[in-house]
Amino acid sequence: MAKKNKIWLWIFAGAVCITALACFALPMYIIRPFRAQTAQELSIALYVRQVGPILAIACGFASLYAAWRLRRWPATLLCVLTLAGVAANQINIFEIMFRPDLEPGFARASEAKLDGDDMVLAVKLGNASHAYPIRMLAYHHIVNDRVGGVAIVGTY
């Protein structure tokens, strides 16, 4: 193989590796707790999340081809990293990041341990009221509860 072609193949192998990993990392970076996102950022993240698995698979095949043509251990390492990106793109990371709290703990308001600047999402139905710390909801995004005998879902 000509030296010029080999250089381009190395660049190609690096680019497909970065692309496969970015398809996983970019949505995870944009959609994370305790960070406000713009509508444009969310649109980008959701689009990448939608096309990422297919694009990553294409990158995996391209990386296998590059590793086969280059036949050097760094190319094999790039291929392994690319295939790790392919595998990561098949996982719904948001289910892991924002797992619902299936057994939330509750305390009376007088016993609750909150910082002075903590915000809460409050619900009042009849004479019953519950409050859910925003910092907890930011991680779980959802809480199932009963307030005054009524089943509710609190979300953030």
Secondary structure, 3 states (H helix, E strand, C coil): CCHHHHHHHHHHHHHHHHHHHHHHHHHHHHCCCCCCCCHHHHHHHHHHHHHHHHHHHHHHHHHHHHHHHHCCHHHHHHHHHHHHHHHHHCCCHHHHHCCCCCCCCCCCHHHCCCCCCCCEEEEEECCEEEEEEHHHHHHHCEEEEEECCEEEEEEC
